[in-house]
Amino acid sequence: MIMTTRPYTQQPAAQAGAKTRLLRGGALLAGVAAAALLSGCATTAGGSAGAANPADPYESFNRSIYSFNEGVDKAVFKPVATAYQTVTPRVAREGVTNFFDNLGDAWSFVNNLLQGQGEGAYNSMVRFTVNSVFGIGGLFDVASEAGIERRKQDFGQTLGRWGVPTGPYLVVPFWGPSTVRDTAGLVVDAYGYPVTKVDDVSVRNSLYALRFVNIRANYLKASETLDEVALDKYSLTRDVYLRSRIGGAVSGGDGRLENYDDDDAGKLPPESGK
């Protein structure tokens, strides 16, 4: 996962606010522009013609990034997450997970609206309101206990609803499995997530770090199982990610990912007139 930090500098409040708004606006424009450009490009010749999965034409490049992420995880992220899990009581970790999931419901509300998903937007709004008020700022998931379903959505899915093609599978440094479209969506997701609205830099970065460490701690057991059972962890991770996105598209009709059974599957759409 990409955890972006911004160095703290002493400057007048007005100047800092203007700079922050400029950076956020630029990030939003960059995300939308990237999605448009990437979806309109022709397929490059860099992909390997003999890739085992047609959704992964850049497998060689992706495997190198995957190996890099694995090395960083083993050296830094996994030890930190293990220590966090060891010293933090389970009830506290569950509270942290609920808190960040509740913030995610606020962003899901926006994406459900953008996708025209009325029920999903309603559920997300009710979940965020109920958990924020009765769940003590989201530390307790009261909404799930009340049977209110979570309709999690991100901007990559929103782009899919708008007709932006998926593009090939990609492995993002420090983040992991993605696609061309989902990678472009990550920029907007990073901008839209409520934590970015925290003005205090040290508090904001602390929240980012806590969120990442907590997520990694939640996946410690899964990663250990993967290490034990997978002959090729890269292929399994890729296939599970793609299948999870395809499953959402089939069941929810939100256009998350195309079917990769066709000959042109996993390729970017051709340029107009070609």
C-alpha positions as a Python dict, from the first residue, in 0.01 Angstrom:
ca = {
    (1, 'M'): (0, 0, 0),
    (2, 'I'): (125, 347, -83),
    (3, 'M'): (153, 564, 222),
    (4, 'T'): (226, 919, 114),
    (5, 'T'): (376, 1155, 368),
    (6, 'R'): (437, 1525, 335),
    (7, 'P'): (728, 1692, 514),
    (8, 'Y'): (617, 1945, 772),
    (9, 'T'): (737, 2299, 715),
    (10, 'Q'): (673, 2614, 912),
    (11, 'Q'): (475, 2861, 702),
    (12, 'P'): (183, 3101, 741),
    (13, 'A'): (-158, 2931, 764),
    (14, 'A'): (-297, 3104, 454),
    (15, 'Q'): (2, 3003, 242),
    (16, 'A'): (-15, 2643, 367),
    (17, 'G'): (-386, 2623, 295),
    (18, 'A'): (-341, 2755, -58),
    (19, 'K'): (-61, 2510, -125),
    (20, 'T'): (-269, 2219, 6),
    (21, 'R'): (-567, 2311, -211),
    (22, 'L'): (-341, 2341, -515),
    (23, 'L'): (-184, 1999, -455),
    (24, 'R'): (-520, 1833, -398),
    (25, 'G'): (-669, 1990, -708),
    (26, 'G'): (-371, 1879, -911),
    (27, 'A'): (-401, 1523, -781),
    (28, 'L'): (-767, 1505, -877),
    (29, 'L'): (-699, 1637, -1229),
    (30, 'A'): (-404, 1401, -1266),
    (31, 'G'): (-620, 1101, -1174),
    (32, 'V'): (-894, 1183, -1422),
    (33, 'A'): (-643, 1270, -1694),
    (34, 'A'): (-451, 947, -1635),
    (35, 'A'): (-768, 743, -1666),
    (36, 'A'): (-858, 914, -1994),
    (37, 'L'): (-510, 881, -2142),
    (38, 'L'): (-454, 524, -2034),
    (39, 'S'): (-791, 407, -2159),
    (40, 'G'): (-732, 566, -2500),
    (41, 'C'): (-383, 439, -2570),
    (42, 'A'): (-310, 157, -2810),
    (43, 'T'): (-165, -165, -2671),
    (44, 'T'): (211, -142, -2663),
    (45, 'A'): (439, -408, -2795),
    (46, 'G'): (607, -440, -2456),
    (47, 'G'): (372, -711, -2332),
    (48, 'S'): (485, -1069, -2360),
    (49, 'A'): (290, -1254, -2628),
    (50, 'G'): (316, -1580, -2439),
    (51, 'A'): (187, -1458, -2104),
    (52, 'A'): (4, -1733, -1916),
    (53, 'N'): (-282, -1497, -1833),
    (54, 'P'): (-401, -1267, -2116),
    (55, 'A'): (-493, -1006, -1857),
    (56, 'D'): (-123, -980, -1766),
    (57, 'P'): (73, -886, -2081),
    (58, 'Y'): (343, -715, -1872),
    (59, 'E'): (408, -1013, -1648),
    (60, 'S'): (786, -981, -1648),
    (61, 'F'): (772, -617, -1532),
    (62, 'N'): (498, -695, -1281),
    (63, 'R'): (697, -980, -1131),
    (64, 'S'): (994, -752, -1074),
    (65, 'I'): (773, -502, -888),
    (66, 'Y'): (613, -787, -696),
    (67, 'S'): (957, -909, -584),
    (68, 'F'): (1048, -555, -478),
    (69, 'N'): (727, -524, -273),
    (70, 'E'): (793, -862, -114),
    (71, 'G'): (1141, -752, -10),
    (72, 'V'): (1018, -427, 143),
    (73, 'D'): (738, -610, 322),
    (74, 'K'): (970, -868, 476),
    (75, 'A'): (1224, -606, 580),
    (76, 'V'): (991, -335, 713),
    (77, 'F'): (614, -371, 693),
    (78, 'K'): (566, -725, 821),
    (79, 'P'): (792, -684, 1130),
    (80, 'V'): (616, -358, 1222),
    (81, 'A'): (273, -515, 1174),
    (82, 'T'): (375, -817, 1381),
    (83, 'A'): (493, -596, 1666),
    (84, 'Y'): (171, -394, 1647),
    (85, 'Q'): (-39, -710, 1664),
    (86, 'T'): (164, -837, 1958),
    (87, 'V'): (137, -527, 2177),
    (88, 'T'): (-213, -412, 2079),
    (89, 'P'): (-516, -591, 2229),
    (90, 'R'): (-753, -746, 1979),
    (91, 'V'): (-1044, -527, 2086),
    (92, 'A'): (-832, -217, 2020),
    (93, 'R'): (-730, -343, 1675),
    (94, 'E'): (-1094, -412, 1591),
    (95, 'G'): (-1179, -57, 1697),
    (96, 'V'): (-908, 83, 1470),
    (97, 'T'): (-1035, -130, 1179),
    (98, 'N'): (-1392, -13, 1238),
    (99, 'F'): (-1281, 350, 1256),
    (100, 'F'): (-1108, 346, 917),
    (101, 'D'): (-1381, 132, 758),
    (102, 'N'): (-1631, 394, 873),
    (103, 'L'): (-1431, 667, 699),
    (104, 'G'): (-1427, 442, 393),
    (105, 'D'): (-1808, 432, 400),
    (106, 'A'): (-1809, 811, 353),
    (107, 'W'): (-1600, 777, 35),
    (108, 'S'): (-1812, 482, -78),
    (109, 'F'): (-2115, 708, -47),
    (110, 'V'): (-1958, 948, -297),
    (111, 'N'): (-1868, 670, -541),
    (112, 'N'): (-2209, 508, -514),
    (113, 'L'): (-2364, 844, -601),
    (114, 'L'): (-2129, 889, -897),
    (115, 'Q'): (-2226, 542, -1020),
    (116, 'G'): (-2598, 608, -982),
    (117, 'Q'): (-2627, 336, -717),
    (118, 'G'): (-2908, 479, -506),
    (119, 'E'): (-2938, 193, -259),
    (120, 'G'): (-2563, 170, -218),
    (121, 'A'): (-2536, 544, -155),
    (122, 'Y'): (-2819, 528, 99),
    (123, 'N'): (-2660, 233, 282),
    (124, 'S'): (-2322, 405, 293),
    (125, 'M'): (-2473, 728, 425),
    (126, 'V'): (-2674, 549, 693),
    (127, 'R'): (-2377, 335, 794),
    (128, 'F'): (-2149, 636, 830),
    (129, 'T'): (-2408, 832, 1027),
    (130, 'V'): (-2507, 548, 1260),
    (131, 'N'): (-2152, 436, 1332),
    (132, 'S'): (-2023, 791, 1377),
    (133, 'V'): (-2298, 879, 1627),
    (134, 'F'): (-2380, 555, 1805),
    (135, 'G'): (-2051, 377, 1738),
    (136, 'I'): (-1841, 646, 1910),
    (137, 'G'): (-1681, 790, 1598),
    (138, 'G'): (-1688, 457, 1418),
    (139, 'L'): (-1498, 256, 1678),
    (140, 'F'): (-1793, 16, 1696),
    (141, 'D'): (-1971, -119, 1388),
    (142, 'V'): (-2327, -68, 1509),
    (143, 'A'): (-2461, -54, 1152),
    (144, 'S'): (-2353, -410, 1072),
    (145, 'E'): (-2514, -532, 1391),
    (146, 'A'): (-2833, -362, 1271),
    (147, 'G'): (-2813, -546, 938),
    (148, 'I'): (-2718, -246, 721),
    (149, 'E'): (-2508, -385, 436),
    (150, 'R'): (-2177, -223, 344),
    (151, 'R'): (-2159, -123, -24),
    (152, 'K'): (-1788, -53, -61),
    (153, 'Q'): (-1693, 128, -381),
    (154, 'D'): (-1378, 299, -506),
    (155, 'F'): (-1305, 535, -795),
    (156, 'G'): (-1164, 255, -1010),
    (157, 'Q'): (-1508, 95, -999),
    (158, 'T'): (-1667, 432, -1073),
    (159, 'L'): (-1451, 466, -1384),
    (160, 'G'): (-1569, 122, -1487),
    (161, 'R'): (-1930, 228, -1445),
    (162, 'W'): (-1855, 525, -1671),
    (163, 'G'): (-1726, 289, -1940),
    (164, 'V'): (-1349, 323, -1891),
    (165, 'P'): (-1185, -10, -1991),
    (166, 'T'): (-987, -201, -1731),
    (167, 'G'): (-659, -224, -1915),
    (168, 'P'): (-387, -477, -1825),
    (169, 'Y'): (-307, -607, -1480),
    (170, 'L'): (-41, -402, -1298),
    (171, 'V'): (154, -439, -976),
    (172, 'V'): (201, -100, -811),
    (173, 'P'): (515, -35, -600),
    (174, 'F'): (437, -43, -225),
    (175, 'W'): (71, -110, -303),
    (176, 'G'): (31, -438, -484),
    (177, 'P'): (-226, -581, -729),
    (178, 'S'): (-411, -338, -953),
    (179, 'T'): (-504, -267, -1316),
    (180, 'V'): (-440, 34, -1536),
    (181, 'R'): (-782, 175, -1457),
    (182, 'D'): (-765, 98, -1086),
    (183, 'T'): (-420, 257, -1065),
    (184, 'A'): (-558, 580, -1211),
    (185, 'G'): (-844, 554, -963),
    (186, 'L'): (-601, 528, -673),
    (187, 'V'): (-501, 892, -723),
    (188, 'V'): (-858, 1011, -679),
    (189, 'D'): (-918, 765, -394),
    (190, 'A'): (-618, 911, -212),
    (191, 'Y'): (-761, 1260, -258),
    (192, 'G'): (-1116, 1169, -159),
    (193, 'Y'): (-1042, 963, 152),
    (194, 'P'): (-1149, 1174, 456),
    (195, 'V'): (-808, 1152, 626),
    (196, 'T'): (-669, 1387, 359),
    (197, 'K'): (-895, 1659, 500),
    (198, 'V'): (-705, 1664, 830),
    (199, 'D'): (-509, 1991, 828),
    (200, 'D'): (-251, 1899, 1092),
    (201, 'V'): (28, 1727, 899),
    (202, 'S'): (160, 1521, 1190),
    (203, 'V'): (-189, 1396, 1281),
    (204, 'R'): (-270, 1317, 919),
    (205, 'N'): (50, 1122, 863),
    (206, 'S'): (1, 936, 1192),
    (207, 'L'): (-346, 830, 1081),
    (208, 'Y'): (-208, 711, 746),
    (209, 'A'): (63, 509, 922),
    (210, 'L'): (-182, 358, 1172),
    (211, 'R'): (-422, 263, 896),
    (212, 'F'): (-151, 91, 692),
    (213, 'V'): (0, -97, 987),
    (214, 'N'): (-345, -210, 1102),
    (215, 'I'): (-436, -337, 754),
    (216, 'R'): (-106, -525, 725),
    (217, 'A'): (-160, -677, 1070),
    (218, 'N'): (-506, -795, 965),
    (219, 'Y'): (-349, -984, 673),
    (220, 'L'): (-62, -1147, 863),
    (221, 'K'): (-234, -1484, 886),
    (222, 'A'): (-342, -1476, 523),
    (223, 'S'): (10, -1394, 405),
    (224, 'E'): (154, -1678, 612),
    (225, 'T'): (-98, -1918, 458),
    (226, 'L'): (-3, -1792, 112),
    (227, 'D'): (364, -1856, 186),
    (228, 'E'): (283, -2214, 287),
    (229, 'V'): (44, -2326, 11),
    (230, 'A'): (134, -2131, -302),
    (231, 'L'): (389, -2268, -548),
    (232, 'D'): (376, -1936, -734),
    (233, 'K'): (257, -1658, -504),
    (234, 'Y'): (261, -1403, -782),
    (235, 'S'): (18, -1597, -1002),
    (236, 'L'): (-213, -1679, -713),
    (237, 'T'): (-221, -1319, -593),
    (238, 'R'): (-293, -1195, -946),
    (239, 'D'): (-567, -1448, -1010),
    (240, 'V'): (-738, -1387, -676),
    (241, 'Y'): (-733, -1011, -733),
    (242, 'L'): (-872, -1032, -1086),
    (243, 'R'): (-1136, -1285, -984),
    (244, 'S'): (-1249, -1067, -695),
    (245, 'R'): (-1299, -774, -929),
    (246, 'I'): (-1472, -987, -1192),
    (247, 'G'): (-1698, -1131, -923),
    (248, 'G'): (-1812, -784, -828),
    (249, 'A'): (-1887, -701, -1188),
    (250, 'V'): (-2091, -1015, -1239),
    (251, 'S'): (-2294, -982, -923),
    (252, 'G'): (-2328, -608, -900),
    (253, 'G'): (-2316, -504, -1265),
    (254, 'D'): (-2081, -217, -1186),
    (255, 'G'): (-1840, -281, -1475),
    (256, 'R'): (-1539, -342, -1254),
    (257, 'L'): (-1351, -572, -1490),
    (258, 'E'): (-1397, -717, -1835),
    (259, 'N'): (-1417, -1087, -1912),
    (260, 'Y'): (-1073, -1208, -2019),
    (261, 'D'): (-1182, -1503, -2230),
    (262, 'D'): (-1156, -1308, -2557),
    (263, 'D'): (-839, -1284, -2766),
    (264, 'D'): (-801, -912, -2696),
    (265, 'A'): (-859, -947, -2323),
    (266, 'G'): (-636, -744, -2096),
    (267, 'K'): (-537, -506, -2372),
    (268, 'L'): (-596, -133, -2382),
    (269, 'P'): (-853, -24, -2643),
    (270, 'P'): (-716, 79, -2985),
    (271, 'E'): (-683, 441, -3077),
    (272, 'S'): (-970, 592, -3272),
    (273, 'G'): (-959, 496, -3641),
    (274, 'K'): (-713, 209, -3594),
}
